[in-house]
């Protein structure tokens, strides 16, 4: 069983959780840029209930007892080891957290599955195998399969009896997934599709029982998805890939040679495969961010511990300002993105609840709710993976010479982190998608960007408001946040008007705008989490969180100013450019704040605790 027996009677936990957490049901994906959100309307990780915390503890204990002691064996790809670990995870129920109870799972909400991804993110190659199986391997069937398909496959995937993989990428189709050449041809008797083609970078490929395969039927323009069992035949593989990191993860090229797939194993409808791929990747992106933060947290704790043990010049290196700077910066970035992960996760849960209450099928509601927050998923994929890269890099630096040694933990963490900026769509693609999705929604009338952008342009021509200053707690931070939103709208609106149809080709400008939007979103989530924490625990108890909020605010202001300036220099000129640069300076002002002392205070708390504590 997954949980202790007494939790079976824990019937009121979810009800009490919902009552104590009345969410804003009107927020839509991308609206963070044009709407204010009250702190009461967000979920923060400190609100996870007893049952959810027990799930996290089960995952944490599993890593401590089953994964961490044998990381070298996992990396050597010892025959049968990873499948055996997946079996153990299945026995504990870790693979079935988000699978509905009618298929033998626990039917927990999306944010609970985010929590599992977060905790297991410290599991290196095991985390990759787990994510591929429970996410892109299982969810296409759960969300797009018919009842017969779900009844046949989901229970065995939920227990780990069958392991899953996802076959999308091909040698000449990576980011451009729909250009894949794998073909599916109907047999003369109409009973099977014969699939022929080559797939590469297939996680879990070496031991998977089930492959979600994307192919084009005849001369179709779009992909179709199929559920392929290994025992169907016609499947061969190259040896395991030799990779920079995640060495314990099975990664193979898979060849389909007239692989006979029963027609009833087509997943969803013909030519719906690309849509399946896109929607499942949305889920993968936000889950990747959760896992990246879990990995970052573990690296920081190891680095703090080492800094307390390492003596140089007769002092622990944790007493030096340069080391404390690193520890505080690492913690601040983790805290900020973690705040956004669980806000977005709950937004997805709330959207799902509303859609189901409105009569939508549960499977469709799952997809639609995630699709609604695809913008946030793309932002989080970028920010989470880049925080992990930053944290592991600084972890190596804190370890110094030992950080470069394969005998110390930073070696594996550093190498394993790098793939996350490529997985689930490269960070460059996700930056482009962030802006593309927002603009498309604006064009469809789903998101009013141009109205607020026009208002900001008008504000540039007006005299700044020098009214009485609000000195209440968080007033200054809210003013900064509002101004950063204005800066982003100003640059994005001007770029759309100036470049119009050619904007899609200006990738550098689009990525500038994406960075501005990303900083805004992460800062807002950090502010809302901190404000809610203060309302629950009091200002004194949240001193560290308040410091991290303000540290991150300074970073966000500088980041928006830099990205905005580069964009304006690229597409504006003359008086228009001068006016908008003045506006950008107005909107990226922040009162002086002693960031150095704030970092020292944050680092002191962490060093005294000898681990990440926020």
C-alpha positions as CSV (number, residue, x, y, z in Angstrom):
1,X,0.0,0.0,0.0
2,X,1.1,3.6,-0.6
3,X,0.1,5.2,2.6
4,X,-0.3,4.0,6.2
5,X,-3.6,2.4,6.9
6,X,-4.9,5.2,9.1
7,X,-4.9,7.4,6.1
8,X,-7.7,5.4,4.5
9,X,-10.1,7.1,7.0
10,X,-8.7,10.5,6.2
11,X,-12.0,11.4,4.5
12,X,-12.2,15.1,5.2
13,X,-8.7,16.2,4.3
14,X,-9.5,17.3,0.7
15,X,-12.8,19.0,1.8
16,X,-11.1,21.0,4.5
17,X,-8.3,21.9,2.2
18,X,-10.7,23.3,-0.4
19,X,-12.7,25.2,2.3
20,X,-9.5,26.8,3.6
21,X,-8.3,27.7,0.1
22,X,-11.0,29.6,-1.9
23,X,-9.4,30.1,-5.3
24,X,-10.0,32.7,-7.9
25,X,-12.0,30.8,-10.5
26,X,-11.8,33.6,-13.2
27,X,-8.1,33.7,-13.9
28,X,-7.1,32.5,-17.3
29,X,-3.7,31.5,-18.7
30,X,-1.6,34.5,-19.5
31,X,-3.8,36.9,-17.7
32,X,-1.1,37.5,-15.0
33,X,0.2,40.2,-17.3
34,X,-3.0,42.2,-17.3
35,X,-4.8,41.3,-14.0
36,X,-4.1,41.7,-10.4
37,X,-4.4,38.6,-8.2
38,X,-5.0,38.7,-4.4
39,X,-2.8,36.5,-2.2
40,X,-6.0,34.7,-0.9
41,X,-6.5,33.4,-4.5
42,X,-3.2,31.5,-4.8
43,X,-2.1,28.2,-3.4
44,X,1.3,28.0,-1.7
45,X,3.3,24.8,-0.9
46,X,3.0,25.5,2.9
47,X,-0.8,24.6,2.5
48,X,-0.3,21.0,1.5
49,X,-2.5,18.9,3.8
50,X,-1.5,15.9,5.9
51,X,-2.2,13.4,3.2
52,X,-0.2,15.2,0.6
53,X,2.7,15.6,3.0
54,X,2.6,11.9,3.6
55,X,2.8,11.2,-0.1
56,X,5.9,13.5,-0.2
57,X,7.4,11.7,2.7
58,X,6.9,8.3,1.0
59,X,8.7,9.6,-2.1
60,X,11.5,11.1,0.0
61,X,12.0,8.0,2.0
62,X,12.1,5.9,-1.2
63,X,14.9,8.1,-2.6
64,X,16.8,7.9,0.7
65,X,16.6,4.1,1.0
66,X,16.4,2.9,-2.6
67,X,18.0,5.4,-4.9
68,X,20.7,7.6,-3.3
69,X,22.8,4.7,-1.9
70,X,23.1,3.1,-5.4
71,X,23.5,6.1,-7.7
72,X,26.7,4.6,-9.1
73,X,25.0,1.3,-9.9
74,X,22.2,3.1,-11.6
75,X,24.6,5.2,-13.7
76,X,26.4,2.0,-14.8
77,X,23.0,0.8,-16.1
78,X,23.2,-2.5,-14.3
79,X,21.0,-5.0,-16.1
80,X,17.5,-5.0,-14.8
81,X,18.1,-2.4,-12.0
82,X,16.0,0.5,-13.3
83,X,13.0,-1.7,-14.1
84,X,13.3,-3.2,-10.6
85,X,13.3,0.2,-9.0
86,X,10.3,1.1,-11.0
87,X,8.6,-2.0,-9.7
88,X,9.3,-0.9,-6.1
89,X,8.0,2.5,-6.8
90,X,4.9,0.9,-8.3
91,X,4.4,-1.2,-5.1
92,X,4.4,2.0,-3.1
93,X,1.9,3.6,-5.4
94,X,4.2,6.3,-6.5
95,X,3.4,5.5,-10.2
96,X,-0.3,5.8,-9.6
97,X,-0.8,9.0,-7.7
98,X,-2.7,10.8,-10.4
99,X,-4.3,7.7,-11.9
100,X,-8.1,7.5,-11.2
101,X,-9.2,5.0,-8.6
102,X,-11.3,3.1,-11.1
103,X,-8.0,2.1,-12.7
104,X,-6.3,1.2,-9.4
105,X,-4.6,4.6,-8.7
106,X,-5.2,7.2,-6.0
107,X,-6.9,9.8,-8.1
108,X,-5.0,12.8,-6.6
109,X,-5.2,16.2,-8.1
110,X,-2.6,17.8,-10.4
111,X,-0.8,19.8,-7.7
112,X,-0.2,16.5,-5.8
113,X,1.4,15.0,-8.8
114,X,3.5,18.2,-9.0
115,X,4.6,17.5,-5.4
116,X,5.6,14.0,-6.3
117,X,7.6,15.3,-9.3
118,X,9.3,17.9,-7.0
119,X,10.4,15.4,-4.4
120,X,11.5,12.7,-6.8
121,X,13.4,15.4,-8.8
122,X,16.4,14.8,-6.5
123,X,16.5,11.2,-7.8
124,X,18.8,11.9,-10.8
125,X,18.4,9.2,-13.6
126,X,15.6,7.6,-11.7
127,X,13.6,10.8,-11.7
128,X,13.9,10.9,-15.5
129,X,12.7,7.3,-15.9
130,X,9.8,8.0,-13.5
131,X,8.8,11.2,-15.2
132,X,8.8,9.5,-18.7
133,X,6.7,6.6,-17.5
134,X,4.1,8.5,-15.4
135,X,4.0,11.5,-17.7
136,X,4.5,11.2,-21.5
137,X,4.3,7.4,-21.4
138,X,1.0,7.0,-19.4
139,X,-0.9,10.3,-19.8
140,X,-1.6,10.0,-23.6
141,X,-3.6,6.8,-22.9
142,X,-5.3,8.2,-19.8
143,X,-6.3,11.5,-21.5
144,X,-6.9,10.4,-25.1
145,X,-7.6,6.7,-24.9
146,X,-11.1,5.2,-25.2
147,X,-12.5,3.2,-22.3
148,X,-11.3,-0.2,-23.7
149,X,-7.7,1.2,-24.1
150,X,-7.7,2.7,-20.6
151,X,-9.1,-0.4,-19.0
152,X,-6.4,-2.5,-20.7
153,X,-3.3,-0.4,-20.1
154,X,-3.7,2.1,-17.3
155,X,-3.9,-0.4,-14.4
156,X,-0.7,-2.1,-15.4
157,X,1.0,1.2,-16.0
158,X,-0.1,2.4,-12.6
159,X,1.4,-0.5,-10.8
160,X,4.6,-0.6,-12.9
161,X,3.9,-4.1,-14.3
162,X,4.2,-2.5,-17.7
163,X,6.6,0.4,-18.3
164,X,6.0,3.1,-20.8
165,X,7.9,5.3,-23.2
166,X,7.1,8.0,-25.8
167,X,8.3,7.8,-29.4
168,X,8.1,11.3,-31.0
169,X,11.6,12.5,-31.9
170,X,13.3,11.4,-35.1
171,X,16.8,12.1,-36.5
172,X,15.4,15.0,-38.6
173,X,12.5,16.1,-36.5
174,X,13.2,17.5,-33.1
175,X,11.5,20.8,-32.2
176,X,9.6,20.5,-35.5
177,X,7.9,17.4,-34.3
178,X,5.2,17.3,-37.0
179,X,7.8,16.8,-39.7
180,X,8.4,13.2,-38.7
181,X,8.8,10.6,-41.4
182,X,7.6,7.5,-39.6
183,X,4.8,5.9,-41.7
184,X,1.7,3.8,-40.8
185,X,0.1,1.8,-43.6
186,X,-3.2,0.0,-43.3
187,X,-3.0,-3.7,-44.2
188,X,-5.3,-5.0,-47.1
189,X,-7.5,-6.8,-44.6
190,X,-8.0,-3.5,-42.6
191,X,-7.0,-5.1,-39.3
192,X,-3.5,-3.6,-38.7
193,X,-1.4,-0.6,-39.4
194,X,2.2,-1.5,-40.3
195,X,4.5,1.2,-38.7
196,X,7.9,1.8,-40.2
197,X,10.4,4.4,-39.1
198,X,13.1,5.5,-36.8
199,X,12.8,7.2,-33.4
200,X,15.6,8.5,-31.3
201,X,16.3,9.7,-27.7
202,X,13.6,7.4,-26.5
203,X,13.7,7.5,-22.7
204,X,12.9,4.0,-21.1
205,X,13.3,2.6,-24.6
206,X,15.5,-0.3,-23.4
207,X,12.9,-1.8,-21.0
208,X,9.6,-0.3,-22.1
209,X,6.6,-2.7,-22.6
210,X,4.5,0.1,-24.2
211,X,5.5,2.7,-26.7
212,X,3.4,5.8,-27.6
213,X,4.3,6.1,-31.2
214,X,3.6,9.0,-33.6
215,X,3.4,8.3,-37.3
216,X,1.8,9.6,-40.4
217,X,-0.8,7.5,-42.2
218,X,-0.2,7.5,-45.9
219,X,0.2,11.1,-47.1
220,X,-1.5,12.8,-44.1
221,X,-0.2,16.2,-43.1
222,X,-0.4,15.6,-39.4
223,X,0.8,12.8,-37.1
224,X,-1.4,10.1,-35.7
225,X,-0.7,8.4,-32.3
226,X,-0.7,4.7,-31.7
227,X,-0.3,2.4,-28.6
228,X,2.4,-0.1,-29.5
229,X,3.2,-3.1,-27.4
230,X,6.8,-4.4,-27.5
231,X,5.5,-7.9,-28.2
232,X,3.8,-6.8,-31.4
233,X,7.1,-7.6,-33.2
234,X,9.0,-5.6,-35.8
235,X,10.8,-3.6,-33.2
236,X,14.6,-3.4,-33.0
237,X,16.9,-1.0,-31.1
238,X,20.4,0.4,-31.1
239,X,22.6,0.0,-28.1
240,X,22.1,2.4,-25.2
241,X,23.2,6.0,-25.9
242,X,26.4,7.3,-24.2
243,X,25.3,10.6,-22.7
244,X,26.8,13.5,-20.9
245,X,24.5,13.1,-17.9
246,X,21.5,11.1,-16.7
247,X,23.6,8.1,-17.5
248,X,21.4,5.7,-15.7
249,X,18.4,6.6,-17.8
250,X,17.7,4.1,-20.7
251,X,18.0,6.1,-23.9
252,X,17.8,4.3,-27.2
253,X,17.0,4.6,-30.9
254,X,14.0,2.5,-31.7
255,X,13.3,1.1,-35.2
256,X,9.9,0.0,-36.4
257,X,10.0,-2.4,-39.3
258,X,6.5,-3.1,-40.5
259,X,5.4,-3.3,-36.8
260,X,1.8,-4.6,-36.9
261,X,-0.4,-2.5,-34.7
262,X,-4.1,-3.5,-34.4
263,X,-6.4,-0.7,-35.7
264,X,-8.0,-0.5,-32.3
265,X,-4.7,0.7,-30.9
266,X,-4.9,4.0,-32.7
267,X,-5.0,6.6,-30.0
268,X,-7.7,9.2,-30.4
269,X,-8.5,10.1,-34.0
270,X,-6.5,10.1,-37.2
271,X,-4.2,13.1,-37.5
272,X,-4.8,14.1,-33.9
273,X,-1.3,13.0,-32.9
274,X,0.4,16.4,-33.1
275,X,-2.3,17.9,-30.8
276,X,-1.7,15.0,-28.4
277,X,2.0,15.6,-28.4
278,X,1.6,19.3,-27.8
279,X,-0.8,18.9,-24.9
280,X,1.2,16.2,-23.2
281,X,4.3,18.3,-23.5
282,X,2.5,21.1,-21.7
283,X,2.2,18.8,-18.7
284,X,5.7,17.6,-19.1
285,X,7.0,21.2,-19.0
286,X,5.5,22.2,-15.7
287,X,6.4,18.8,-14.2
288,X,10.0,19.3,-15.3
289,X,10.1,22.6,-13.5
290,X,8.8,20.9,-10.3
291,X,11.5,18.2,-10.6
292,X,14.2,20.8,-11.4
293,X,13.4,22.6,-8.2
294,X,13.4,19.4,-6.2
295,X,16.9,18.7,-7.6
296,X,18.0,22.3,-6.9
297,X,16.9,22.0,-3.3
298,X,19.0,18.9,-2.8
299,X,22.1,20.4,-4.4
300,X,21.8,23.5,-2.2
301,X,21.5,21.4,1.0
302,X,24.6,19.5,0.0
303,X,26.5,22.7,-0.7
304,X,25.4,24.3,2.6
305,X,26.5,21.1,4.4
306,X,29.9,21.1,2.7
307,X,30.4,24.8,3.4
308,X,30.0,24.2,7.1
309,X,32.5,21.3,7.0
310,X,35.2,22.8,4.8
311,X,37.9,24.8,6.7
312,X,40.1,27.4,5.0
313,X,42.2,30.0,6.7
314,X,41.1,28.5,10.0
315,X,37.4,29.2,9.3
316,X,34.5,27.4,7.9
317,X,34.0,28.7,4.3
318,X,30.3,29.3,5.2
319,X,31.5,32.3,7.2
320,X,32.8,34.1,4.1
321,X,30.7,36.6,2.4
322,X,31.4,35.3,-1.1
323,X,30.0,31.8,-0.1
324,X,27.1,33.3,1.7
325,X,26.2,35.3,-1.5
326,X,26.0,32.1,-3.5
327,X,23.9,30.3,-0.9
328,X,21.4,33.1,-0.6
329,X,21.1,33.6,-4.4
330,X,20.6,29.8,-4.9
331,X,17.9,29.8,-2.2
332,X,16.2,32.9,-3.6
333,X,15.8,31.5,-7.1
334,X,14.5,28.2,-5.7
335,X,12.0,29.9,-3.5
336,X,10.8,32.1,-6.4
337,X,10.2,29.3,-8.9
338,X,8.7,27.0,-6.4
339,X,6.2,29.7,-5.6
340,X,5.2,29.8,-9.3
341,X,5.1,26.0,-9.7
342,X,2.4,25.4,-7.2
343,X,0.4,28.5,-8.0
344,X,0.2,27.3,-11.6
345,X,-0.5,23.8,-10.5
346,X,-3.5,24.9,-8.5
347,X,-4.7,27.1,-11.3
348,X,-4.8,24.0,-13.5
349,X,-6.7,22.1,-10.8
350,X,-9.2,24.9,-10.4
351,X,-9.7,25.1,-14.2
352,X,-10.3,21.4,-14.3
353,X,-12.9,21.6,-11.5
354,X,-14.8,24.4,-13.3
355,X,-14.8,22.5,-16.6
356,X,-16.1,19.3,-15.0
357,X,-18.7,21.3,-13.1
358,X,-19.8,22.7,-16.4
359,X,-20.4,19.2,-17.8
360,X,-17.2,18.5,-19.7
361,X,-15.8,15.0,-19.8
362,X,-13.1,14.5,-17.1
363,X,-10.5,13.4,-19.7
364,X,-11.1,16.4,-21.9
365,X,-11.2,18.7,-18.8
366,X,-7.7,17.5,-17.8
367,X,-6.3,18.4,-21.2
368,X,-8.2,21.7,-21.5
369,X,-7.2,22.9,-18.1
370,X,-3.5,22.3,-18.8
371,X,-3.8,23.8,-22.2
372,X,-5.4,26.9,-20.6
373,X,-2.1,27.5,-18.7
374,X,0.3,26.5,-21.5
375,X,1.9,29.9,-21.3
376,X,2.7,29.4,-17.6
377,X,3.9,25.9,-18.3
378,X,6.4,27.2,-20.9
379,X,7.7,30.0,-18.6
380,X,8.2,27.5,-15.8
381,X,10.0,25.0,-18.0
382,X,12.5,27.7,-18.8
383,X,12.8,29.2,-15.4
384,X,13.0,25.9,-13.5
385,X,15.6,24.4,-15.7
386,X,17.8,27.5,-15.7
387,X,17.5,27.7,-11.9
388,X,18.7,24.1,-11.7
389,X,21.6,24.9,-14.0
390,X,22.5,28.0,-11.9
391,X,22.3,26.1,-8.6
392,X,24.4,23.1,-9.7
393,X,27.0,25.4,-11.2
394,X,27.3,27.3,-8.0
395,X,27.2,24.0,-6.1
396,X,30.4,23.0,-8.0
397,X,32.0,26.3,-7.1
398,X,31.2,26.0,-3.4
399,X,32.8,22.6,-3.4
400,X,35.8,24.0,-5.2
401,X,38.3,21.4,-6.3
402,X,36.1,18.6,-4.9
403,X,33.3,19.9,-7.0
404,X,35.2,18.8,-10.0
405,X,35.9,15.3,-8.6
406,X,33.7,12.4,-9.5
407,X,34.0,11.3,-5.9
408,X,31.8,14.2,-4.8
409,X,28.0,14.7,-5.5
410,X,28.3,17.8,-7.6
411,X,29.8,15.9,-10.6
412,X,26.6,13.9,-11.2
413,X,24.3,16.8,-10.4
414,X,26.1,19.2,-12.8
415,X,26.0,16.7,-15.7
416,X,22.4,15.6,-15.0
417,X,21.1,19.2,-14.9
418,X,22.1,20.1,-18.4
419,X,19.6,18.0,-20.3
420,X,16.7,19.9,-18.7
421,X,17.2,23.0,-21.0
422,X,16.7,20.6,-23.9
423,X,14.0,18.2,-22.7
424,X,10.3,19.0,-23.4
425,X,11.2,21.6,-26.0
426,X,14.4,23.6,-25.8
427,X,14.3,26.7,-23.7
428,X,14.6,28.8,-26.9
429,X,11.5,27.1,-28.3
430,X,9.6,27.6,-25.1
431,X,10.5,31.3,-25.0
432,X,9.2,31.7,-28.5
433,X,6.1,29.8,-27.6
434,X,5.4,32.0,-24.6
435,X,5.0,35.1,-26.7
436,X,3.4,33.2,-29.6
437,X,0.7,31.7,-27.5
438,X,-0.1,35.0,-25.8
439,X,-0.4,36.9,-29.1
440,X,-2.5,34.2,-30.7
441,X,-4.9,34.3,-27.7
442,X,-5.0,38.1,-28.0
443,X,-5.9,37.8,-31.7
444,X,-8.7,35.4,-30.9
445,X,-10.1,37.8,-28.3
446,X,-9.3,35.4,-25.5
447,X,-6.7,37.7,-23.9
448,X,-7.0,41.5,-24.0
449,X,-3.3,42.6,-24.4
450,X,-3.7,45.5,-26.7
451,X,-6.2,47.4,-24.5
452,X,-3.8,47.5,-21.5
453,X,-0.8,48.1,-23.9
454,X,-2.6,51.1,-25.4
455,X,-3.3,52.4,-21.9
456,X,0.4,52.2,-21.0
457,X,1.3,54.0,-24.2
458,X,-1.1,56.8,-23.2
459,X,0.4,56.9,-19.7
460,X,3.8,57.6,-21.2
461,X,2.5,60.9,-22.4
462,X,1.1,61.9,-19.0
463,X,2.8,63.4,-16.0
464,X,3.8,60.7,-13.4
465,X,1.5,60.5,-10.3
466,X,3.3,61.9,-7.3
467,X,0.4,61.3,-4.9
468,X,0.8,60.3,-1.3
469,X,3.0,57.2,-1.0
470,X,1.5,54.0,0.4
471,X,3.7,52.8,3.2
472,X,1.8,49.6,4.1
473,X,3.6,46.2,3.9
474,X,4.1,45.0,0.3
475,X,2.8,48.3,-1.2
476,X,6.3,49.1,-2.6
477,X,6.6,45.6,-4.1
478,X,3.2,45.7,-5.6
479,X,4.0,49.1,-7.2
480,X,7.2,47.7,-8.7
481,X,5.3,44.6,-10.0
482,X,2.6,46.8,-11.6
483,X,5.3,48.9,-13.3
484,X,7.1,45.8,-14.6
485,X,3.8,44.7,-16.2
486,X,3.5,48.1,-17.8
487,X,7.1,47.8,-19.2
488,X,6.3,44.4,-20.7
489,X,3.1,45.5,-22.2
490,X,4.7,48.7,-23.6
491,X,7.5,46.8,-25.3
492,X,5.3,43.9,-26.5
493,X,2.6,46.3,-27.8
494,X,5.1,48.5,-29.6
495,X,6.8,45.4,-31.2
496,X,3.5,44.1,-32.5
497,X,2.5,47.5,-34.0
498,X,5.9,48.2,-35.5
499,X,6.8,44.8,-36.9
500,X,3.4,43.2,-37.4
501,X,3.7,40.2,-39.7
502,X,7.5,40.1,-39.5
503,X,7.6,39.8,-35.7
504,X,7.5,36.0,-35.9
505,X,10.9,36.1,-37.6
506,X,12.5,38.3,-35.0
507,X,13.4,35.6,-32.6
508,X,15.8,37.7,-30.5
509,X,13.1,40.3,-29.8
510,X,10.5,37.6,-29.0
511,X,12.9,36.1,-26.5
512,X,13.4,39.5,-24.9
513,X,9.7,39.9,-24.5
514,X,9.4,36.3,-23.1
515,X,12.1,37.1,-20.5
516,X,10.2,40.2,-19.5
517,X,7.0,38.2,-19.1
518,X,8.8,35.5,-17.2
519,X,10.3,37.8,-14.7
520,X,6.9,39.4,-14.1
521,X,5.2,36.0,-13.6
522,X,7.9,34.6,-11.2
523,X,8.0,37.9,-9.2
524,X,4.2,38.0,-8.8
525,X,4.1,34.4,-7.6
526,X,6.9,35.1,-5.1
527,X,5.2,38.2,-3.9
528,X,1.8,36.5,-3.5
529,X,3.3,33.5,-1.7
530,X,5.2,35.8,0.7
531,X,2.2,37.9,1.4
532,X,0.1,34.9,2.1
533,X,2.8,33.5,4.4
534,X,2.9,36.7,6.4
535,X,-0.9,36.7,6.7
536,X,-0.7,33.1,8.2
537,X,2.5,33.3,10.3
538,X,3.3,37.0,10.9
539,X,6.0,39.2,9.6
540,X,8.7,38.2,12.1
541,X,8.3,34.5,11.3
542,X,8.7,35.2,7.6
543,X,11.9,37.4,7.7
544,X,13.8,35.1,5.4
545,X,11.0,35.0,2.9
546,X,10.6,38.7,2.9
547,X,14.3,39.1,2.2
548,X,14.2,36.6,-0.7
549,X,11.2,38.4,-2.2
550,X,13.1,41.7,-2.2
551,X,16.3,40.1,-3.5
552,X,14.4,38.6,-6.4
553,X,12.5,41.8,-7.0
554,X,15.8,43.6,-7.7
555,X,16.8,40.8,-10.1
556,X,13.5,41.0,-11.9
557,X,13.7,44.8,-12.3
558,X,17.2,44.5,-13.7
559,X,16.2,41.6,-16.0
560,X,13.1,43.4,-17.3
561,X,15.1,46.6,-17.9
562,X,17.9,44.8,-19.8
563,X,15.5,42.7,-22.0
564,X,13.3,45.7,-22.7
565,X,16.2,48.0,-23.6
566,X,17.7,45.3,-26.0
567,X,14.3,44.9,-27.7
568,X,13.7,48.7,-28.1
569,X,17.1,49.2,-29.5
570,X,16.4,46.5,-32.0
571,X,13.0,47.7,-33.5
572,X,12.4,51.3,-32.5
573,X,14.2,54.5,-33.5
574,X,14.2,58.2,-33.3
575,X,11.7,60.0,-31.0
576,X,9.7,56.8,-30.6
577,X,12.7,55.0,-29.2
578,X,13.7,57.8,-26.9
579,X,10.2,58.1,-25.5
580,X,9.9,54.4,-24.8
581,X,13.3,54.2,-23.3
582,X,12.3,57.0,-20.9
583,X,9.1,55.0,-20.1
584,X,11.2,51.9,-19.6
585,X,13.4,53.7,-17.1
586,X,10.3,55.0,-15.3
587,X,8.8,51.5,-15.1
588,X,12.0,49.8,-13.9
589,X,12.7,52.0,-10.9
590,X,13.2,50.5,-7.5
591,X,14.0,52.1,-4.2
592,X,17.5,51.4,-2.9
593,X,17.6,48.1,-1.0
594,X,20.7,46.7,0.8
595,X,20.7,43.4,-1.1
596,X,24.1,42.4,0.4
597,X,22.7,42.5,4.0
598,X,19.5,40.7,2.9
599,X,21.6,37.9,1.4
600,X,23.7,37.6,4.5
601,X,20.5,37.2,6.6
602,X,19.1,34.5,4.3
603,X,22.4,32.7,4.2
604,X,22.8,32.8,8.0
605,X,19.4,31.0,8.5
606,X,20.3,28.3,6.0
607,X,23.8,27.8,7.3
608,X,22.5,27.5,10.9
609,X,20.0,24.9,9.8
610,X,22.7,23.2,7.6
611,X,20.1,22.7,4.8
612,X,17.5,24.5,2.7
613,X,14.6,25.3,5.0
614,X,12.2,27.5,3.1
